[in-house]
C-alpha cells in the first residue's frame, strides 16, 4: 500500500505550534509531542506498540460494548421486528467495519495517532474543528445518558430495598433526583478530576463482565420467562421505511468505537491495515452477537411494550436482574470519567490551540483550568440528567453524532486521502515559455531550495517553483 503524507506541515494551519504541542501533552501523557519520523512510526521502529492482535480485539470489543446494550430491544421494536432489526444491523456493519479500516489507513498515511488529529491532518482545519466540537458534544451527551441510566436502575433497586410498590412516593432520601445527585457527587466527581485515568483499567474489566452478564440474563429470561411477564404485540414488519431508519441512532450509539480505534491501531505490535481489518472484523462480529442476542431476546420477551431501557421492563423483585442493574451502575460509574476525560481533552486542546499562550503559563494554570472544566462539565450534565428523564431522547441525539464518527468523517478522510495520493503520483507537466516575461508568477513542480538569478528571484519550495522577474 502506498504511503501518502497528508498535510503534515502544521504551520499551514495558521495556529500556534507551541500551544498545539502543549495541547497534545495535556490531553494524554502517552502521546508523544515531537513529530514522528517515518522510521519511528514504522512497525520495526523504536516507537512500536506492545498490543497483540488478540489484545487489540479485546480492547475494541471493550470500547464497543457498553450501556447502549440496554436500548437494542427497543431498537428492534422501532425497526419493526426481528427480521428488520437483523437486516439493518448487518447492512450497517459493513460500513462500520469499513470506517474503522479507513481510519487506520488515514492514520498510517498522515502519521497521526488520535481520531481528531487524523481528521485535522487529512481534511484540514475547518473539518478538524468540526470533528473536535462533535466529539465534545457527543461525550457530553453520553455523560448525560449515563446519569439517567444510574437513576433508572437505582429506582428499581431502592423500590426492592424499601419494599414499596413501583411508582409510589417514598421518603425524601429515595427521591430520584437526590439519589442521582448523591451518587454523582460521591463517586463520579472524584473519579473525574484526576489528570490520568489509568487506574480505572480494573474497573473497566468488571464493566465488560457486567455487560456480558446482562446479555446472559436477557437471553435466559426469554428462554425461561417469569409467569408475571406477558409480552406485548410482536411486530413482524416495519410500519414504514422511516421506522427502520429511526432505529439507526441506537445502533450507531452501540457500535461507535471509532474515536478510540485510532490509538488502539497505533498501539499494536504490527500496525498494518490488513491486520487491523482482521482485528475489527472479529471484534465487530463479537459485538454483533452480543447486541443481537440482547436485542432479539429482549424484544421477543416484551414485544412492542419493551422500555427504552430493557432492564426497566423486568420486575423489581427479580434478584438476578437486580444484580444486572448493579453491574450496569458499576459500568456507568467507571465509563463516565473516561468519556469526560476524552471530552475535556478536546476542549483543552481547542482552548490552548487558539489562545497561543506560553508553555510555562500552560503548566502553571493547567490544574486550575482542569478542575474548573470538570466542575462545569459535571454540574451541567447532572442538571440536564435530572430534568430529562427519558433516555430515548438523549440516545436519538448522540446516536446521530455517532453516525458522523462512523460514516461522515471516515468518508471525508478517504476522499481527501485518495485525492492526495492522486496528486502524489500525477506526472509533472513542465510549461513552455517564449520569454522571461511569460514566466512571471508561474508555478513549476520542482523540489529545490532558493536561488537568485540575474534578472529575478527564483523561489523553490517543496511543491512548486515561483519566478519573479524584476525587469527585461
Steps between C-alpha positions, in 0.01 A plus 500: 500500500636840405600724787363851451600796713200725555514857631782426742614863506323645806614850410250496214214504752584848621496391863739525791741206476602541861143486625418207271788296636398593852142392428616155399706464816210600723257272319687180574832426665548212255486713184835613369526870435796489264433439132548137406729398217405227255754263659365560851146442384586185311420158649868434560581837654557570868155650537329169425201413717468205732137393443457160343235418243288316756540786746392750235185296434414503871560876527279577199223276637535673836470842332196389301294327768342708771180651631366534144426128529188582702335683209525228233170320579323834455694552175363168368152614596551834324639331188193278475603159624783249503547472123520876448733545798739228382503632143569853622789391722658280235480776243649759732774262614663519156535877526605481866791267422590700189518819705738339749729380220493842330602670824796264537608567142477877547679478836787316332507746210485817712723363781248607766382301802159628606167531318484878508864538395443274200202709391702820555791373292301343218199730461642832617426760764124554459407131497743439787332761717155361417624153594634617836179687578298190405712284732448745788122511446481122459689428823294765681172342385623151585582613854141625532372161382719324757354703785146423380587129494625524859171656605292237318683206657513654848124555495444127452757398762366747759143380439607147595702609804224729630234237420280761338287460186648644183403860438404568860651807662726411791720698738707791370819298499350258245415779256658447157662844482658457843637152432649599163663810651636310799651224284648752260665711769631202698639290214502667159642841591804368691580262213470778240741755646835312471717574199558130421247218488725194476395388847153413366615210284390241759157656543467509120558124493215454749274712281568270205409199715182680603405561138530131419299417812216727388492326162490159668213607728292636210548177304424277802187699586378451143556124508355459852268799547336591828127441525417866567674617181263513203635618163330775310430507129784330309557699181596305189551781250582870521217749483701703245853541369535804722441278804801291401723806473376622840684204655834604348606746777476225763708260290758771424523584870557135583765426236686832522859422595664694217627790710706265717597267213786716366709486820433125521627451144820694573559303821521168315824309458434485127292807406414387149170572329455138389550372855273770636227393258500155658501650851197724447310232308541253786415766759186615317379142454531447877319827571234411244435167675459675836275776365289261294458260791384780726288672236319193368434334836406825673260592220337156484459501880307829518404580141397854417458569875876484563649803675783705343708355786419128485586437867213730601257252344590228750343481848691675778491191721701282260838454672686387188388816320588704809859374471496603133387848606787519748745403224359769271537762772861393552563515126355850475688625808831403337403603146392856586852613608653344187254676269546823693878465468469476120268799481715705735810423294331627184382820671847551645660453160268750333558753777878481491522489123314827455638678807863448401625556855851407614593151617586623850164670536324184381673286761431749778130528425428146383379368836276799570351484152450122521310524829284783367421314176415184695264681737318682220470179295382297799239750619353559154464130424349437844242779463396385155476137614271599787255677269522266195381165641437339159822338380348438156515871416866523598591187302335640187724809516833340586424211264488751217843629599628143521391458137731789409798321657407174322403628155565871436852569627653168379341561158647849479838368609495232229411752229774743606758222536429366152514850352837557668623165373397595146689828531809312618507268200391756238779547240665840498406724206764761415358813335678670209569871485597726212669768714593585858184710530290186439633328811403781741315355799470157338519175696730210410500159677857486631658423836817704560587796717529879446704628206567850369528562127630809323164644406286379787454274800412134468306363802517122520273331756420130554221500241551792264740747336405866493704748294462874553644712219615849592562632151578421137 
